[in-house]
Amino acid sequence: MSGFGPGGPFLADCPARLTVELLADKWTAVVLFGLSRGPVRHGELIELIGGISRKMLTQTLRRLEAHGLVSRHAYAEVPPRVEYELTPLGASLIDPIHTLTEWARENADAVLDALDTTPEPNGHGD
C-alpha cells in the first residue's frame, strides 16, 4: 500500500506528515547534524553551518526544541552562556540524515544532469 489514500500516513492532520514537513525544512537536517557531536553554542553553529542567518538559526532551533528534537541549556554565568544539544529523539534522526547525505553525494551528478536536460516548465499547467 502506498500510504497515499484515505487514512494513509500523509493526510494533512497526520503526525507522520507533520514530521516529514518539519524535516523537509531547508535548515532542519543541517542544524540537527551540526548538533550531532554534542552541545554547541549559537555562534558556533553559525560558523559550523555557514550560510544561515542568526535569525533563521534561532527560528529553526526554537521549532526543533518545540518538537522535542533539541534541548536548550541556559547557564547562570556572566556573560550568559546558552548551549543547544540533541535530545534522544533528535539523536535518533542522525543515522537517517547521514544515509540521505550519502545518497546525495552518490547521486548529485545524476540529479544535476537530469536538471540540465529537463525543459523549463512553460507555465501552462504541465
Secondary structure by P-SEA (a helix, b strand, c coil): ccccccccccccccaaaaaaaaaacccaaaaaaaaccccccaaaaaaacccccaaaaaaaaaaaaaaccbbbbbbccccbbbbbbbcaaaaaaaaaaaaaaaaaaacaaaaaaaaaaccccccccc
